[in-house]
């Protein structure tokens, strides 16, 4: 048995108010912009599975506009409670778990990553009847100041450790906004910290860089497609062999050529072949929305905590003054 999965990672720039100004179009804002993005993804992405990042306060508008994607995760919440990570799939999704990064930086410095609970969304997706893979969507710490680089390196190590600690061996697909590239050759080092450590294959490297994602390998570095922050990685296992077939960037625009976010989306075709006995999870649980009362209490507490921590971290403004230029730089 074999087949193909067309998948996409897409940062919808859903930060309240700020996100409305990260693309170039100004006709749609807030819920209307999320609805427009959902409509475009549903009609034009030609994908089986979409992983979304920065899907914060207006998640429901995005989700309602994507009826072709029957299997969806439920939002954890808006800023500052949510992680902004969600899955929209035409394949059944189970065992959704959200894990916050153990290390991140910045209430008032870096990219102010601590104003949201970014991290890892892990799940199990049934790609064929009775055939399952593990599927991850991530959004790492942003910015390139020293503390943000250290945090992002730890993000990669944490993800690798989570992958290696799985009780069941299954094939894996990892996608998301990595906020770095291999060619930056910075201290976050995604090759050593994640790819090599977890035994992953980077789809961009396979298709466009001769399979090389180790910038320090000494091999010629002359990719046919420039790197971007949004990536797709994978690993075969559990009787399922994965292979990257295509890898491309897609920028959705309106009739005027205006964009809805500041991110170019990454789309890949990953083929799979069933080569042996596959392993199903011991238990399958469908995604469930959080209790509304508990959600309200969590949001209230998150706002109080964030406001308090922001005041207690005013000293970060000194750090931001020193490192602001590189902190705000992204490749």
Helices and strands as residue ranges (DSSP letters): E 2-11, G 18-21, H 31-44, E 49-53, H 59-64, E 71-72, E 86-89, E 92-100, G 113-115, E 119-128, E 131-139, H 146-164, E 172-177, G 182-184, H 190-190, I 191-196, H 197-198, E 201-202, H 203-208, E 230-235, E 240-250, E 265-274, H 292-312, H 316-327
